[in-house]
Amino acid sequence: MQLQAHCRMVKIDTECKTTQFVGKITGEILKLLPYQETSEVVLTGERLEKNKRHHRDIDDEAYQLLPEIIAKPDYVCIDKDDKQVVAFYYYRYENYYLRAVILLKTPQDSPHYKNSIQSFRVARRLV
């Protein structure tokens, strides 16, 4: 699987207990989002731990795809009720997507906040 030149591959530490940088939302996607405060996306240790407990079907290999899912999703869906919540879908299996739900940083958030992954799981393929 090839990453575009502007995508920086990072290794996701699936045992990390602190916040780690995952990647950046590309400019073409960022322009379409309701909040464009930063392109950087992080994964906190708390969210990683919770995700591993609730979504055991996600293996370490899938976590390593997070930077690409964020940079080159197949589909992006903005929550109709909460514009701060965005789902990034990435086709990986015949009938399934990997889905990363991201909470976008808003203008009201603290300056040091970043866009943050809230959930990561396998989802049925969108038709």
N, C-alpha and C positions, 0 to 999 in steps of 0.2 A: 504494500500500500504506500503510495507516494504522497508526501506532504508538499504543498506549494512552498515556494522559496520563502514567503513571508511568515510561514508557520514555524515556530520554534518548538521542537519536540522536547518535552520535559518528562522526567520519570516521576510517576506518582508513587509516593511512599504509602503503601496500603496499611502500614502500621503506625503512621504518623499521629501524634496526639496534639499537634499544634496546627496552625494555619499554614497551608502551602499554596504557592502560586501554581495554577493549572495551565493557563494560557490566555490568549487574547481573542476577543470577538473582532472579526475583520471589519474594516471600514464600511464595506458595502452592506453588511448585515447591521452594523451599529447604526447606520443612517436611518434604518427602518424601525428602530426601536423607540418607544416613547421616552425613555431616559437614556441619555448618552453621556453621562458624567465621566465614565472611564471605560476602557476596553478590557481592562484586566479582570480576570476571573480567579477566585480562590476557592479552596475547599478547606473547611475547618476540621480539626480533629473530632469535634463533637458530631458534626454532620457525617463524617466518614464512618465513625463508630456506629451511629444510628443506622446509616444506610446498610452497613454490613450485617447488622442484626436483622433488619426487616427485608432485605433483598439478597438472600443467600445465593441466588442464581447468578449473581454478578461475580465473575472471576477476576483475578489480578490482570489478566490480559485485557479484559474489557475496560478496567480502570485506566490502563495505559493509553486507551483510545480517547480519553477525555479531551486532551488538547486538540485533536483533530475534529472531534464532535463539535467543539466550540468554534473552531476556525472555519470548518467546512460542513455544516449540517446539511442534511437533505431537505429538511423542513423545519420551519420555526413557527411557533404558535404563541401568540400573546394572549394571556388570560383575559377573557371578556369582562370579568368583574374586578380584577386587580391588575392593572397595567404594569405593575412592578414585577409580576411573575411571568416568566417566559420559558417555554419548553423547547429544547433543541432536540430534534430527532435525527438519528443517523442509521441508515440501513446497514445491517450487518448479517442478518440471517434471512432465509427465504421468506418467511412471513412475519418477521419481527424487526423492530427497531430498538436501538439503545436510546433511552430518553434521559436527558439531563435537564432538570428544572433549575432555573437560575433566578435568584432574587436580585433585581437590578438596583444599583445605587441611585438614590434620588438626590435632587438638589438640597433637600432638607437633612440628609444624612451627614454624619461627621466627615470631615475632609479625608480622614485616613481610611474610610470604608472602601471596599471594592465590591464588584458584582460577586455574588456568592452562590455556589452550588448548594441547593437545598435537598435534592433527591437525585438519585441515579438508578435506573432500573431498565429491565427489558419491557418493551411495550408491543402490543399487537400492531402489525403493519397498518398504516392508514390507507384507505382505499380512495 
